[in-house]
């Protein structure tokens, strides 16, 4: 375990001496977290999300409220599976957040205005 591989490395480095203990190896650090094992997800199962949708009949975009039912992590990546109001399931990837799917209605409404 090396300090440089820790999720907290930049913070500890900014403290100059890791709270009074100069650490070269992180073997004795109780805060060590291997950054290669950490994934930051945009939501969690059970969260309510808001999706920007298009209605071909009215030719207008609208916001649909969905529920995140499952987050699947595979070798190919991360899939966020959401249940729609019509009881269908849509799948999104983290890169869709902020473009097609949002964590707040306010952010989704703002995207509709653009």
Phi and psi restraints in degrees (range 20) as a CNS / XPLOR table:
assign (resid 1 and name C) (resid 2 and name N)
       (resid 2 and name CA) (resid 2 and name C) 1.0 -115.3 20.0 2
assign (resid 2 and name N) (resid 2 and name CA)
       (resid 2 and name C) (resid 3 and name N) 1.0 143.6 20.0 2
assign (resid 2 and name C) (resid 3 and name N)
       (resid 3 and name CA) (resid 3 and name C) 1.0 -56.4 20.0 2
assign (resid 3 and name N) (resid 3 and name CA)
       (resid 3 and name C) (resid 4 and name N) 1.0 -35.8 20.0 2
assign (resid 3 and name C) (resid 4 and name N)
       (resid 4 and name CA) (resid 4 and name C) 1.0 -64.4 20.0 2
assign (resid 4 and name N) (resid 4 and name CA)
       (resid 4 and name C) (resid 5 and name N) 1.0 -19.7 20.0 2
assign (resid 4 and name C) (resid 5 and name N)
       (resid 5 and name CA) (resid 5 and name C) 1.0 -94.4 20.0 2
assign (resid 5 and name N) (resid 5 and name CA)
       (resid 5 and name C) (resid 6 and name N) 1.0 2.8 20.0 2
assign (resid 5 and name C) (resid 6 and name N)
       (resid 6 and name CA) (resid 6 and name C) 1.0 -88.7 20.0 2
assign (resid 6 and name N) (resid 6 and name CA)
       (resid 6 and name C) (resid 7 and name N) 1.0 143.4 20.0 2
assign (resid 6 and name C) (resid 7 and name N)
       (resid 7 and name CA) (resid 7 and name C) 1.0 -59.2 20.0 2
assign (resid 7 and name N) (resid 7 and name CA)
       (resid 7 and name C) (resid 8 and name N) 1.0 -30.9 20.0 2
assign (resid 7 and name C) (resid 8 and name N)
       (resid 8 and name CA) (resid 8 and name C) 1.0 -94.2 20.0 2
assign (resid 8 and name N) (resid 8 and name CA)
       (resid 8 and name C) (resid 9 and name N) 1.0 7.2 20.0 2
assign (resid 8 and name C) (resid 9 and name N)
       (resid 9 and name CA) (resid 9 and name C) 1.0 -54.6 20.0 2
assign (resid 9 and name N) (resid 9 and name CA)
       (resid 9 and name C) (resid 10 and name N) 1.0 -47.3 20.0 2
assign (resid 9 and name C) (resid 10 and name N)
       (resid 10 and name CA) (resid 10 and name C) 1.0 -62.1 20.0 2
assign (resid 10 and name N) (resid 10 and name CA)
       (resid 10 and name C) (resid 11 and name N) 1.0 -39.5 20.0 2
assign (resid 10 and name C) (resid 11 and name N)
       (resid 11 and name CA) (resid 11 and name C) 1.0 -66.6 20.0 2
assign (resid 11 and name N) (resid 11 and name CA)
       (resid 11 and name C) (resid 12 and name N) 1.0 -47.9 20.0 2
assign (resid 11 and name C) (resid 12 and name N)
       (resid 12 and name CA) (resid 12 and name C) 1.0 -61.9 20.0 2
assign (resid 12 and name N) (resid 12 and name CA)
       (resid 12 and name C) (resid 13 and name N) 1.0 -40.8 20.0 2
assign (resid 12 and name C) (resid 13 and name N)
       (resid 13 and name CA) (resid 13 and name C) 1.0 -62.4 20.0 2
assign (resid 13 and name N) (resid 13 and name CA)
       (resid 13 and name C) (resid 14 and name N) 1.0 -36.1 20.0 2
assign (resid 13 and name C) (resid 14 and name N)
       (resid 14 and name CA) (resid 14 and name C) 1.0 -69.3 20.0 2
assign (resid 14 and name N) (resid 14 and name CA)
       (resid 14 and name C) (resid 15 and name N) 1.0 -21.4 20.0 2
assign (resid 14 and name C) (resid 15 and name N)
       (resid 15 and name CA) (resid 15 and name C) 1.0 -81.5 20.0 2
assign (resid 15 and name N) (resid 15 and name CA)
       (resid 15 and name C) (resid 16 and name N) 1.0 -0.2 20.0 2
assign (resid 15 and name C) (resid 16 and name N)
       (resid 16 and name CA) (resid 16 and name C) 1.0 69.5 20.0 2
assign (resid 16 and name N) (resid 16 and name CA)
       (resid 16 and name C) (resid 17 and name N) 1.0 -44.8 20.0 2
assign (resid 16 and name C) (resid 17 and name N)
       (resid 17 and name CA) (resid 17 and name C) 1.0 -132.2 20.0 2
assign (resid 17 and name N) (resid 17 and name CA)
       (resid 17 and name C) (resid 18 and name N) 1.0 27.0 20.0 2
assign (resid 17 and name C) (resid 18 and name N)
       (resid 18 and name CA) (resid 18 and name C) 1.0 47.2 20.0 2
assign (resid 18 and name N) (resid 18 and name CA)
       (resid 18 and name C) (resid 19 and name N) 1.0 57.8 20.0 2
assign (resid 18 and name C) (resid 19 and name N)
       (resid 19 and name CA) (resid 19 and name C) 1.0 57.0 20.0 2
assign (resid 19 and name N) (resid 19 and name CA)
       (resid 19 and name C) (resid 20 and name N) 1.0 41.1 20.0 2
assign (resid 19 and name C) (resid 20 and name N)
       (resid 20 and name CA) (resid 20 and name C) 1.0 91.9 20.0 2
assign (resid 20 and name N) (resid 20 and name CA)
       (resid 20 and name C) (resid 21 and name N) 1.0 -6.6 20.0 2
assign (resid 20 and name C) (resid 21 and name N)
       (resid 21 and name CA) (resid 21 and name C) 1.0 -116.2 20.0 2
assign (resid 21 and name N) (resid 21 and name CA)
       (resid 21 and name C) (resid 22 and name N) 1.0 114.0 20.0 2
assign (resid 21 and name C) (resid 22 and name N)
       (resid 22 and name CA) (resid 22 and name C) 1.0 -75.7 20.0 2
assign (resid 22 and name N) (resid 22 and name CA)
       (resid 22 and name C) (resid 23 and name N) 1.0 112.0 20.0 2
assign (resid 22 and name C) (resid 23 and name N)
       (resid 23 and name CA) (resid 23 and name C) 1.0 -108.3 20.0 2
assign (resid 23 and name N) (resid 23 and name CA)
       (resid 23 and name C) (resid 24 and name N) 1.0 130.5 20.0 2
assign (resid 23 and name C) (resid 24 and name N)
       (resid 24 and name CA) (resid 24 and name C) 1.0 -106.1 20.0 2
assign (resid 24 and name N) (resid 24 and name CA)
       (resid 24 and name C) (resid 25 and name N) 1.0 -40.0 20.0 2
assign (resid 24 and name C) (resid 25 and name N)
       (resid 25 and name CA) (resid 25 and name C) 1.0 -110.3 20.0 2
assign (resid 25 and name N) (resid 25 and name CA)
       (resid 25 and name C) (resid 26 and name N) 1.0 144.8 20.0 2
assign (resid 25 and name C) (resid 26 and name N)
       (resid 26 and name CA) (resid 26 and name C) 1.0 -94.5 20.0 2
assign (resid 26 and name N) (resid 26 and name CA)
       (resid 26 and name C) (resid 27 and name N) 1.0 14.7 20.0 2
assign (resid 26 and name C) (resid 27 and name N)
       (resid 27 and name CA) (resid 27 and name C) 1.0 -55.1 20.0 2
assign (resid 27 and name N) (resid 27 and name CA)
       (resid 27 and name C) (resid 28 and name N) 1.0 -33.6 20.0 2
assign (resid 27 and name C) (resid 28 and name N)
       (resid 28 and name CA) (resid 28 and name C) 1.0 -105.7 20.0 2
assign (resid 28 and name N) (resid 28 and name CA)
       (resid 28 and name C) (resid 29 and name N) 1.0 10.8 20.0 2
assign (resid 28 and name C) (resid 29 and name N)
       (resid 29 and name CA) (resid 29 and name C) 1.0 -88.2 20.0 2
assign (resid 29 and name N) (resid 29 and name CA)
       (resid 29 and name C) (resid 30 and name N) 1.0 122.0 20.0 2
assign (resid 29 and name C) (resid 30 and name N)
       (resid 30 and name CA) (resid 30 and name C) 1.0 -78.0 20.0 2
assign (resid 30 and name N) (resid 30 and name CA)
       (resid 30 and name C) (resid 31 and name N) 1.0 -10.3 20.0 2
assign (resid 30 and name C) (resid 31 and name N)
       (resid 31 and name CA) (resid 31 and name C) 1.0 -98.2 20.0 2
assign (resid 31 and name N) (resid 31 and name CA)
       (resid 31 and name C) (resid 32 and name N) 1.0 -1.9 20.0 2
assign (resid 31 and name C) (resid 32 and name N)
       (resid 32 and name CA) (resid 32 and name C) 1.0 -61.3 20.0 2
assign (resid 32 and name N) (resid 32 and name CA)
       (resid 32 and name C) (resid 33 and name N) 1.0 128.7 20.0 2
assign (resid 32 and name C) (resid 33 and name N)
       (resid 33 and name CA) (resid 33 and name C) 1.0 -136.7 20.0 2
assign (resid 33 and name N) (resid 33 and name CA)
       (resid 33 and name C) (resid 34 and name N) 1.0 117.6 20.0 2
assign (resid 33 and name C) (resid 34 and name N)
       (resid 34 and name CA) (resid 34 and name C) 1.0 -64.2 20.0 2
assign (resid 34 and name N) (resid 34 and name CA)
       (resid 34 and name C) (resid 35 and name N) 1.0 113.5 20.0 2
assign (resid 34 and name C) (resid 35 and name N)
       (resid 35 and name CA) (resid 35 and name C) 1.0 -64.9 20.0 2
assign (resid 35 and name N) (resid 35 and name CA)
       (resid 35 and name C) (resid 36 and name N) 1.0 -21.9 20.0 2
assign (resid 35 and name C) (resid 36 and name N)
       (resid 36 and name CA) (resid 36 and name C) 1.0 -74.1 20.0 2
assign (resid 36 and name N) (resid 36 and name CA)
       (resid 36 and name C) (resid 37 and name N) 1.0 -12.0 20.0 2
assign (resid 36 and name C) (resid 37 and name N)
       (resid 37 and name CA) (resid 37 and name C) 1.0 -102.6 20.0 2
assign (resid 37 and name N) (resid 37 and name CA)
       (resid 37 and name C) (resid 38 and name N) 1.0 2.1 20.0 2
assign (resid 37 and name C) (resid 38 and name N)
       (resid 38 and name CA) (resid 38 and name C) 1.0 -101.0 20.0 2
assign (resid 38 and name N) (resid 38 and name CA)
       (resid 38 and name C) (resid 39 and name N) 1.0 130.7 20.0 2
assign (resid 38 and name C) (resid 39 and name N)
       (resid 39 and name CA) (resid 39 and name C) 1.0 -125.5 20.0 2
assign (resid 39 and name N) (resid 39 and name CA)
       (resid 39 and name C) (resid 40 and name N) 1.0 127.8 20.0 2
assign (resid 39 and name C) (resid 40 and name N)
       (resid 40 and name CA) (resid 40 and name C) 1.0 -96.6 20.0 2
assign (resid 40 and name N) (resid 40 and name CA)
       (resid 40 and name C) (resid 41 and name N) 1.0 116.1 20.0 2
assign (resid 40 and name C) (resid 41 and name N)
       (resid 41 and name CA) (resid 41 and name C) 1.0 -93.6 20.0 2
assign (resid 41 and name N) (resid 41 and name CA)
       (resid 41 and name C) (resid 42 and name N) 1.0 147.4 20.0 2
assign (resid 41 and name C) (resid 42 and name N)
       (resid 42 and name CA) (resid 42 and name C) 1.0 -76.4 20.0 2
assign (resid 42 and name N) (resid 42 and name CA)
       (resid 42 and name C) (resid 43 and name N) 1.0 -14.2 20.0 2
assign (resid 42 and name C) (resid 43 and name N)
       (resid 43 and name CA) (resid 43 and name C) 1.0 -159.3 20.0 2
assign (resid 43 and name N) (resid 43 and name CA)
       (resid 43 and name C) (resid 44 and name N) 1.0 -179.2 20.0 2
assign (resid 43 and name C) (resid 44 and name N)
       (resid 44 and name CA) (resid 44 and name C) 1.0 -132.8 20.0 2
assign (resid 44 and name N) (resid 44 and name CA)
       (resid 44 and name C) (resid 45 and name N) 1.0 161.2 20.0 2
assign (resid 44 and name C) (resid 45 and name N)
       (resid 45 and name CA) (resid 45 and name C) 1.0 -58.3 20.0 2
assign (resid 45 and name N) (resid 45 and name CA)
       (resid 45 and name C) (resid 46 and name N) 1.0 134.3 20.0 2
assign (resid 45 and name C) (resid 46 and name N)
       (resid 46 and name CA) (resid 46 and name C) 1.0 101.4 20.0 2
assign (resid 46 and name N) (resid 46 and name CA)
       (resid 46 and name C) (resid 47 and name N) 1.0 -17.7 20.0 2
assign (resid 46 and name C) (resid 47 and name N)
       (resid 47 and name CA) (resid 47 and name C) 1.0 -68.0 20.0 2
assign (resid 47 and name N) (resid 47 and name CA)
       (resid 47 and name C) (resid 48 and name N) 1.0 146.5 20.0 2
assign (resid 47 and name C) (resid 48 and name N)
       (resid 48 and name CA) (resid 48 and name C) 1.0 -91.0 20.0 2
assign (resid 48 and name N) (resid 48 and name CA)
       (resid 48 and name C) (resid 49 and name N) 1.0 131.0 20.0 2
assign (resid 48 and name C) (resid 49 and name N)
       (resid 49 and name CA) (resid 49 and name C) 1.0 -126.7 20.0 2
assign (resid 49 and name N) (resid 49 and name CA)
       (resid 49 and name C) (resid 50 and name N) 1.0 168.5 20.0 2
assign (resid 49 and name C) (resid 50 and name N)
       (resid 50 and name CA) (resid 50 and name C) 1.0 -129.8 20.0 2
assign (resid 50 and name N) (resid 50 and name CA)
       (resid 50 and name C) (resid 51 and name N) 1.0 126.3 20.0 2
assign (resid 50 and name C) (resid 51 and name N)
       (resid 51 and name CA) (resid 51 and name C) 1.0 -113.0 20.0 2
assign (resid 51 and name N) (resid 51 and name CA)
       (resid 51 and name C) (resid 52 and name N) 1.0 135.8 20.0 2
assign (resid 51 and name C) (resid 52 and name N)
       (resid 52 and name CA) (resid 52 and name C) 1.0 -83.1 20.0 2
assign (resid 52 and name N) (resid 52 and name CA)
       (resid 52 and name C) (resid 53 and name N) 1.0 117.4 20.0 2
assign (resid 52 and name C) (resid 53 and name N)
       (resid 53 and name CA) (resid 53 and name C) 1.0 -119.5 20.0 2
assign (resid 53 and name N) (resid 53 and name CA)
       (resid 53 and name C) (resid 54 and name N) 1.0 165.6 20.0 2
assign (resid 53 and name C) (resid 54 and name N)
       (resid 54 and name CA) (resid 54 and name C) 1.0 -125.1 20.0 2
assign (resid 54 and name N) (resid 54 and name CA)
       (resid 54 and name C) (resid 55 and name N) 1.0 130.6 20.0 2
assign (resid 54 and name C) (resid 55 and name N)
       (resid 55 and name CA) (resid 55 and name C) 1.0 -101.6 20.0 2
assign (resid 55 and name N) (resid 55 and name CA)
       (resid 55 and name C) (resid 56 and name N) 1.0 110.9 20.0 2
assign (resid 55 and name C) (resid 56 and name N)
       (resid 56 and name CA) (resid 56 and name C) 1.0 -66.5 20.0 2
assign (resid 56 and name N) (resid 56 and name CA)
       (resid 56 and name C) (resid 57 and name N) 1.0 -25.3 20.0 2
assign (resid 56 and name C) (resid 57 and name N)
       (resid 57 and name CA) (resid 57 and name C) 1.0 -68.8 20.0 2
assign (resid 57 and name N) (resid 57 and name CA)
       (resid 57 and name C) (resid 58 and name N) 1.0 -45.5 20.0 2
assign (resid 57 and name C) (resid 58 and name N)
       (resid 58 and name CA) (resid 58 and name C) 1.0 -93.4 20.0 2
assign (resid 58 and name N) (resid 58 and name CA)
       (resid 58 and name C) (resid 59 and name N) 1.0 -11.9 20.0 2
assign (resid 58 and name C) (resid 59 and name N)
       (resid 59 and name CA) (resid 59 and name C) 1.0 58.7 20.0 2
assign (resid 59 and name N) (resid 59 and name CA)
       (resid 59 and name C) (resid 60 and name N) 1.0 36.0 20.0 2
assign (resid 59 and name C) (resid 60 and name N)
       (resid 60 and name CA) (resid 60 and name C) 1.0 -130.4 20.0 2
assign (resid 60 and name N) (resid 60 and name CA)
       (resid 60 and name C) (resid 61 and name N) 1.0 152.7 20.0 2
assign (resid 60 and name C) (resid 61 and name N)
       (resid 61 and name CA) (resid 61 and name C) 1.0 -87.6 20.0 2
assign (resid 61 and name N) (resid 61 and name CA)
       (resid 61 and name C) (resid 62 and name N) 1.0 150.8 20.0 2
assign (resid 61 and name C) (resid 62 and name N)
       (resid 62 and name CA) (resid 62 and name C) 1.0 -147.8 20.0 2
assign (resid 62 and name N) (resid 62 and name CA)
       (resid 62 and name C) (resid 63 and name N) 1.0 170.4 20.0 2
assign (resid 62 and name C) (resid 63 and name N)
       (resid 63 and name CA) (resid 63 and name C) 1.0 -105.8 20.0 2
assign (resid 63 and name N) (resid 63 and name CA)
       (resid 63 and name C) (resid 64 and name N) 1.0 129.3 20.0 2
assign (resid 63 and name C) (resid 64 and name N)
       (resid 64 and name CA) (resid 64 and name C) 1.0 -112.6 20.0 2
assign (resid 64 and name N) (resid 64 and name CA)
       (resid 64 and name C) (resid 65 and name N) 1.0 133.0 20.0 2
assign (resid 64 and name C) (resid 65 and name N)
       (resid 65 and name CA) (resid 65 and name C) 1.0 -84.9 20.0 2
assign (resid 65 and name N) (resid 65 and name CA)
       (resid 65 and name C) (resid 66 and name N) 1.0 129.0 20.0 2
assign (resid 65 and name C) (resid 66 and name N)
       (resid 66 and name CA) (resid 66 and name C) 1.0 -131.4 20.0 2
assign (resid 66 and name N) (resid 66 and name CA)
       (resid 66 and name C) (resid 67 and name N) 1.0 165.5 20.0 2
assign (resid 66 and name C) (resid 67 and name N)
       (resid 67 and name CA) (resid 67 and name C) 1.0 -117.7 20.0 2
assign (resid 67 and name N) (resid 67 and name CA)
       (resid 67 and name C) (resid 68 and name N) 1.0 130.7 20.0 2
assign (resid 67 and name C) (resid 68 and name N)
       (resid 68 and name CA) (resid 68 and name C) 1.0 -73.7 20.0 2
assign (resid 68 and name N) (resid 68 and name CA)
       (resid 68 and name C) (resid 69 and name N) 1.0 114.2 20.0 2
assign (resid 68 and name C) (resid 69 and name N)
       (resid 69 and name CA) (resid 69 and name C) 1.0 -93.2 20.0 2
assign (resid 69 and name N) (resid 69 and name CA)
       (resid 69 and name C) (resid 70 and name N) 1.0 -32.0 20.0 2
assign (resid 69 and name C) (resid 70 and name N)
       (resid 70 and name CA) (resid 70 and name C) 1.0 -157.1 20.0 2
assign (resid 70 and name N) (resid 70 and name CA)
       (resid 70 and name C) (resid 71 and name N) 1.0 145.6 20.0 2
assign (resid 70 and name C) (resid 71 and name N)
       (resid 71 and name CA) (resid 71 and name C) 1.0 -120.6 20.0 2
assign (resid 71 and name N) (resid 71 and name CA)
       (resid 71 and name C) (resid 72 and name N) 1.0 120.5 20.0 2
assign (resid 71 and name C) (resid 72 and name N)
       (resid 72 and name CA) (resid 72 and name C) 1.0 -111.0 20.0 2
assign (resid 72 and name N) (resid 72 and name CA)
       (resid 72 and name C) (resid 73 and name N) 1.0 126.2 20.0 2
assign (resid 72 and name C) (resid 73 and name N)
       (resid 73 and name CA) (resid 73 and name C) 1.0 -113.7 20.0 2
assign (resid 73 and name N) (resid 73 and name CA)
       (resid 73 and name C) (resid 74 and name N) 1.0 118.8 20.0 2
assign (resid 73 and name C) (resid 74 and name N)
       (resid 74 and name CA) (resid 74 and name C) 1.0 -127.5 20.0 2
assign (resid 74 and name N) (resid 74 and name CA)
       (resid 74 and name C) (resid 75 and name N) 1.0 -179.2 20.0 2
assign (resid 74 and name C) (resid 75 and name N)
       (resid 75 and name CA) (resid 75 and name C) 1.0 -62.6 20.0 2
assign (resid 75 and name N) (resid 75 and name CA)
       (resid 75 and name C) (resid 76 and name N) 1.0 -28.8 20.0 2
assign (resid 75 and name C) (resid 76 and name N)
       (resid 76 and name CA) (resid 76 and name C) 1.0 -81.5 20.0 2
assign (resid 76 and name N) (resid 76 and name CA)
       (resid 76 and name C) (resid 77 and name N) 1.0 -15.2 20.0 2
assign (resid 76 and name C) (resid 77 and name N)
       (resid 77 and name CA) (resid 77 and name C) 1.0 141.4 20.0 2
assign (resid 77 and name N) (resid 77 and name CA)
       (resid 77 and name C) (resid 78 and name N) 1.0 -160.8 20.0 2
assign (resid 77 and name C) (resid 78 and name N)
       (resid 78 and name CA) (resid 78 and name C) 1.0 -110.5 20.0 2
assign (resid 78 and name N) (resid 78 and name CA)
       (resid 78 and name C) (resid 79 and name N) 1.0 130.7 20.0 2
assign (resid 78 and name C) (resid 79 and name N)
       (resid 79 and name CA) (resid 79 and name C) 1.0 -118.2 20.0 2
assign (resid 79 and name N) (resid 79 and name CA)
       (resid 79 and name C) (resid 80 and name N) 1.0 132.8 20.0 2
assign (resid 79 and name C) (resid 80 and name N)
       (resid 80 and name CA) (resid 80 and name C) 1.0 -110.0 20.0 2
assign (resid 80 and name N) (resid 80 and name CA)
       (resid 80 and name C) (resid 81 and name N) 1.0 113.2 20.0 2
assign (resid 80 and name C) (resid 81 and name N)
       (resid 81 and name CA) (resid 81 and name C) 1.0 -102.5 20.0 2
assign (resid 81 and name N) (resid 81 and name CA)
       (resid 81 and name C) (resid 82 and name N) 1.0 120.7 20.0 2
assign (resid 81 and name C) (resid 82 and name N)
       (resid 82 and name CA) (resid 82 and name C) 1.0 -121.1 20.0 2
assign (resid 82 and name N) (resid 82 and name CA)
       (resid 82 and name C) (resid 83 and name N) 1.0 143.1 20.0 2
assign (resid 82 and name C) (resid 83 and name N)
       (resid 83 and name CA) (resid 83 and name C) 1.0 -95.8 20.0 2
assign (resid 83 and name N) (resid 83 and name CA)
       (resid 83 and name C) (resid 84 and name N) 1.0 127.5 20.0 2
assign (resid 83 and name C) (resid 84 and name N)
       (resid 84 and name CA) (resid 84 and name C) 1.0 -87.1 20.0 2
assign (resid 84 and name N) (resid 84 and name CA)
       (resid 84 and name C) (resid 85 and name N) 1.0 173.3 20.0 2
assign (resid 84 and name C) (resid 85 and name N)
       (resid 85 and name CA) (resid 85 and name C) 1.0 -66.3 20.0 2
assign (resid 85 and name N) (resid 85 and name CA)
       (resid 85 and name C) (resid 86 and name N) 1.0 -22.9 20.0 2
assign (resid 85 and name C) (resid 86 and name N)
       (resid 86 and name CA) (resid 86 and name C) 1.0 -87.4 20.0 2
assign (resid 86 and name N) (resid 86 and name CA)
       (resid 86 and name C) (resid 87 and name N) 1.0 12.2 20.0 2
assign (resid 86 and name C) (resid 87 and name N)
       (resid 87 and name CA) (resid 87 and name C) 1.0 68.2 20.0 2
assign (resid 87 and name N) (resid 87 and name CA)
       (resid 87 and name C) (resid 88 and name N) 1.0 19.4 20.0 2
assign (resid 87 and name C) (resid 88 and name N)
       (resid 88 and name CA) (resid 88 and name C) 1.0 -92.7 20.0 2
assign (resid 88 and name N) (resid 88 and name CA)
       (resid 88 and name C) (resid 89 and name N) 1.0 170.7 20.0 2
assign (resid 88 and name C) (resid 89 and name N)
       (resid 89 and name CA) (resid 89 and name C) 1.0 -122.2 20.0 2
assign (resid 89 and name N) (resid 89 and name CA)
       (resid 89 and name C) (resid 90 and name N) 1.0 133.0 20.0 2
assign (resid 89 and name C) (resid 90 and name N)
       (resid 90 and name CA) (resid 90 and name C) 1.0 -116.6 20.0 2
assign (resid 90 and name N) (resid 90 and name CA)
       (resid 90 and name C) (resid 91 and name N) 1.0 148.1 20.0 2
assign (resid 90 and name C) (resid 91 and name N)
       (resid 91 and name CA) (resid 91 and name C) 1.0 -116.6 20.0 2
assign (resid 91 and name N) (resid 91 and name CA)
       (resid 91 and name C) (resid 92 and name N) 1.0 134.0 20.0 2
assign (resid 91 and name C) (resid 92 and name N)
       (resid 92 and name CA) (resid 92 and name C) 1.0 -126.0 20.0 2
assign (resid 92 and name N) (resid 92 and name CA)
       (resid 92 and name C) (resid 93 and name N) 1.0 163.9 20.0 2
assign (resid 92 and name C) (resid 93 and name N)
       (resid 93 and name CA) (resid 93 and name C) 1.0 -118.3 20.0 2
assign (resid 93 and name N) (resid 93 and name CA)
       (resid 93 and name C) (resid 94 and name N) 1.0 158.7 20.0 2
assign (resid 93 and name C) (resid 94 and name N)
       (resid 94 and name CA) (resid 94 and name C) 1.0 -53.1 20.0 2
assign (resid 94 and name N) (resid 94 and name CA)
       (resid 94 and name C) (resid 95 and name N) 1.0 -30.8 20.0 2
assign (resid 94 and name C) (resid 95 and name N)
       (resid 95 and name CA) (resid 95 and name C) 1.0 -66.8 20.0 2
assign (resid 95 and name N) (resid 95 and name CA)
       (resid 95 and name C) (resid 96 and name N) 1.0 -18.3 20.0 2
assign (resid 95 and name C) (resid 96 and name N)
       (resid 96 and name CA) (resid 96 and name C) 1.0 -74.0 20.0 2
assign (resid 96 and name N) (resid 96 and name CA)
       (resid 96 and name C) (resid 97 and name N) 1.0 -20.6 20.0 2
assign (resid 96 and name C) (resid 97 and name N)
       (resid 97 and name CA) (resid 97 and name C) 1.0 -66.9 20.0 2
assign (resid 97 and name N) (resid 97 and name CA)
       (resid 97 and name C) (resid 98 and name N) 1.0 131.5 20.0 2
assign (resid 97 and name C) (resid 98 and name N)
       (resid 98 and name CA) (resid 98 and name C) 1.0 92.0 20.0 2
assign (resid 98 and name N) (resid 98 and name CA)
       (resid 98 and name C) (resid 99 and name N) 1.0 -10.9 20.0 2
assign (resid 98 and name C) (resid 99 and name N)
       (resid 99 and name CA) (resid 99 and name C) 1.0 -117.1 20.0 2
assign (resid 99 and name N) (resid 99 and name CA)
       (resid 99 and name C) (resid 100 and name N) 1.0 -50.4 20.0 2
assign (resid 99 and name C) (resid 100 and name N)
       (resid 100 and name CA) (resid 100 and name C) 1.0 -116.1 20.0 2
assign (resid 100 and name N) (resid 100 and name CA)
       (resid 100 and name C) (resid 101 and name N) 1.0 -28.4 20.0 2
assign (resid 100 and name C) (resid 101 and name N)
       (resid 101 and name CA) (resid 101 and name C) 1.0 -130.4 20.0 2
assign (resid 101 and name N) (resid 101 and name CA)
       (resid 101 and name C) (resid 102 and name N) 1.0 142.8 20.0 2
assign (resid 101 and name C) (resid 102 and name N)
       (resid 102 and name CA) (resid 102 and name C) 1.0 -137.1 20.0 2
assign (resid 102 and name N) (resid 102 and name CA)
       (resid 102 and name C) (resid 103 and name N) 1.0 154.4 20.0 2
assign (resid 102 and name C) (resid 103 and name N)
       (resid 103 and name CA) (resid 103 and name C) 1.0 -87.0 20.0 2
assign (resid 103 and name N) (resid 103 and name CA)
       (resid 103 and name C) (resid 104 and name N) 1.0 -15.3 20.0 2
assign (resid 103 and name C) (resid 104 and name N)
       (resid 104 and name CA) (resid 104 and name C) 1.0 -131.4 20.0 2
assign (resid 104 and name N) (resid 104 and name CA)
       (resid 104 and name C) (resid 105 and name N) 1.0 149.5 20.0 2
assign (resid 104 and name C) (resid 105 and name N)
       (resid 105 and name CA) (resid 105 and name C) 1.0 -64.0 20.0 2
assign (resid 105 and name N) (resid 105 and name CA)
       (resid 105 and name C) (resid 106 and name N) 1.0 -34.9 20.0 2
assign (resid 105 and name C) (resid 106 and name N)
       (resid 106 and name CA) (resid 106 and name C) 1.0 -60.0 20.0 2
assign (resid 106 and name N) (resid 106 and name CA)
       (resid 106 and name C) (resid 107 and name N) 1.0 -45.5 20.0 2
assign (resid 106 and name C) (resid 107 and name N)
       (resid 107 and name CA) (resid 107 and name C) 1.0 -65.9 20.0 2
assign (resid 107 and name N) (resid 107 and name CA)
       (resid 107 and name C) (resid 108 and name N) 1.0 -37.7 20.0 2
assign (resid 107 and name C) (resid 108 and name N)
       (resid 108 and name CA) (resid 108 and name C) 1.0 -66.3 20.0 2
assign (resid 108 and name N) (resid 108 and name CA)
       (resid 108 and name C) (resid 109 and name N) 1.0 -43.1 20.0 2
assign (resid 108 and name C) (resid 109 and name N)
       (resid 109 and name CA) (resid 109 and name C) 1.0 -62.2 20.0 2
assign (resid 109 and name N) (resid 109 and name CA)
       (resid 109 and name C) (resid 110 and name N) 1.0 -39.9 20.0 2
assign (resid 109 and name C) (resid 110 and name N)
       (resid 110 and name CA) (resid 110 and name C) 1.0 -63.1 20.0 2
assign (resid 110 and name N) (resid 110 and name CA)
       (resid 110 and name C) (resid 111 and name N) 1.0 -39.8 20.0 2
assign (resid 110 and name C) (resid 111 and name N)
       (resid 111 and name CA) (resid 111 and name C) 1.0 -67.2 20.0 2
assign (resid 111 and name N) (resid 111 and name CA)
       (resid 111 and name C) (resid 112 and name N) 1.0 -32.0 20.0 2
assign (resid 111 and name C) (resid 112 and name N)
       (resid 112 and name CA) (resid 112 and name C) 1.0 -66.3 20.0 2
assign (resid 112 and name N) (resid 112 and name CA)
       (resid 112 and name C) (resid 113 and name N) 1.0 -33.9 20.0 2
assign (resid 112 and name C) (resid 113 and name N)
       (resid 113 and name CA) (resid 113 and name C) 1.0 -71.3 20.0 2
assign (resid 113 and name N) (resid 113 and name CA)
       (resid 113 and name C) (resid 114 and name N) 1.0 -25.5 20.0 2
